[in-house]
Amino acid sequence: MKILNYYRELFPELVKLKGMISENERKFLFHYASKVFSGQGMIVDLGCWLGATTVSMALGLKAGGKLQKPGKKIYVYDLFKWNHVFNQHVVGTELENLYNDGDDFIGEYENNIKQFKNIIETRRDIISSGWHGENIEFLLIDAMKTPEVTKSILTEFYPFLMPNVSFVYHQDFDHYLTPWVHILIYLHRPYVKHIHDVPGAGGTVFKCIKFIPDEVLSVDFMSLTENDTDEAFKYCKRIAHKSKYSGIAAAHVMYYVLQNKFDKAFYVWSDYLWEGYKLNSDFIDVKNLLDKARNRK
Ligand SMILES: C[S@@+](CC[C@H](N)C(=O)[O-])C[C@H]1O[C@@H](n2cnc3c(N)ncnc32)[C@H](O)[C@@H]1O
């Protein structure tokens, strides 16, 4: 009851944080930090941008009375370099037209997290910073944007997940640009159990149930066979909220584009359309990418 009242009070604060995560994701992160987080490991926020994820969790820790013990609790990583793709997320705010490609925006993030700076350690590039080896209780991943950074997350951070304690929160489950995220979710399914798919948003939540062996963490996730690939995307669709079906289907097509299997990509794309998938923006964009990749060949 205390949490619920606190949550109602904090709700306007959570919603006004500038960030790409949805309202449902903010609620989830707040709820997790206030009610579930036990303190047996650290919270790691990979790809925080302006800190909306970080502050949602910090507010939750505060609401749950989990800030009494001194020491860092949240480790945050971001390049803090502006990219024009961020512009659409700041339209109508004081940040509109403020930053150009490559500008450093760490000051903006620091201002957003300032009331919690004692419990937060901020780092930049995931690849060069790595992880210092403490147990990780909550791994929020919104930075698997390239295969290189993905490999670094797998080798540096995953070995520190604790079976039956740790959670992995994957962003990028609802769109087609990072299809290796779907492949990894499939490859890791014996070790991380799917718990909850946040409706209408990229976030989907897993609980670690067993250590993930090194040989699984080091699988070449861009070279799966067609059979395994098709099974991987079927699995992702099974665990997804229906609002994400078309993004996952477009990711399936994209995976074959990245493997240079253009005919297979086209067949998968047309099969989905025959199944009744709408020709929405993800489907049009992935087909445009397929056509461009094919013409370059
Ligand atoms: C989609 S944005 C994150 C949005 C943020 N989680 C939110 O909800 O507002 C992805 C972030 O990943 C960061 N990123 C990409 N590659 C990275 C790397 N190698 N190390 C650290 N951060 C990285 C980018 O700087 C960017 O801010």
The ligand as an SDF file (V2000), in Angstrom:
LIG
                    3D

 27 29  0  0  0  0  0  0  0  0999 V2000
   17.9650    3.6430  -27.8520 C   0  0  0  0  0  0  0  0  0  0  0  0
   19.1460    4.5810  -27.0040 S   0  0  0  0  0  0  0  0  0  0  0  0
   18.7580    4.3320  -25.3260 C   0  0  0  0  0  0  0  0  0  0  0  0
   17.4570    4.9160  -24.8700 C   0  0  0  0  0  0  0  0  0  0  0  0
   17.2850    4.9080  -23.3860 C   0  0  0  0  0  0  0  0  0  0  0  0
   17.4460    3.5730  -22.8140 N   0  0  0  0  0  0  0  0  0  0  0  0
   15.9190    5.4300  -23.0320 C   0  0  0  0  0  0  0  0  0  0  0  0
   15.0550    4.6220  -22.8050 O   0  0  0  0  0  0  0  0  0  0  0  0
   15.7150    6.6360  -23.0570 O   0  0  0  0  0  0  0  0  0  0  0  0
   20.5840    3.5980  -27.1440 C   0  0  0  0  0  0  0  0  0  0  0  0
   21.7730    4.1570  -26.3990 C   0  0  0  0  0  0  0  0  0  0  0  0
   22.8230    3.1990  -26.4980 O   0  0  0  0  0  0  0  0  0  0  0  0
   24.0190    3.9290  -26.4280 C   0  0  0  0  0  0  0  0  0  0  0  0
   25.1160    3.1030  -26.9180 N   0  0  0  0  0  0  0  0  0  0  0  0
   25.2810    2.5820  -28.1620 C   0  0  0  0  0  0  0  0  0  0  0  0
   26.4660    1.9350  -28.2370 N   0  0  0  0  0  0  0  0  0  0  0  0
   27.0550    2.0410  -27.0250 C   0  0  0  0  0  0  0  0  0  0  0  0
   28.2970    1.6170  -26.4880 C   0  0  0  0  0  0  0  0  0  0  0  0
   29.1860    0.9480  -27.2150 N   0  0  0  0  0  0  0  0  0  0  0  0
   28.5720    1.9240  -25.1980 N   0  0  0  0  0  0  0  0  0  0  0  0
   27.6920    2.6200  -24.4530 C   0  0  0  0  0  0  0  0  0  0  0  0
   26.5010    3.0640  -24.9180 N   0  0  0  0  0  0  0  0  0  0  0  0
   26.1960    2.7950  -26.1820 C   0  0  0  0  0  0  0  0  0  0  0  0
   23.7460    5.1540  -27.2910 C   0  0  0  0  0  0  0  0  0  0  0  0
   24.6270    6.2150  -26.9760 O   0  0  0  0  0  0  0  0  0  0  0  0
   22.2820    5.4650  -26.9740 C   0  0  0  0  0  0  0  0  0  0  0  0
   22.1380    6.5000  -26.0420 O   0  0  0  0  0  0  0  0  0  0  0  0
  1  2  1  0
  2  3  1  0
  2 10  1  0
  3  4  1  0
  4  5  1  0
  5  6  1  0
  5  7  1  0
  7  8  2  0
  7  9  1  0
 10 11  1  0
 11 12  1  0
 11 26  1  0
 12 13  1  0
 13 14  1  0
 13 24  1  0
 14 15  1  0
 14 23  1  0
 15 16  2  0
 16 17  1  0
 17 18  1  0
 17 23  2  0
 18 19  1  0
 18 20  2  0
 20 21  1  0
 21 22  2  0
 22 23  1  0
 24 25  1  0
 24 26  1  0
 26 27  1  0
M  CHG  2   2   1   9  -1
M  END
$$$$
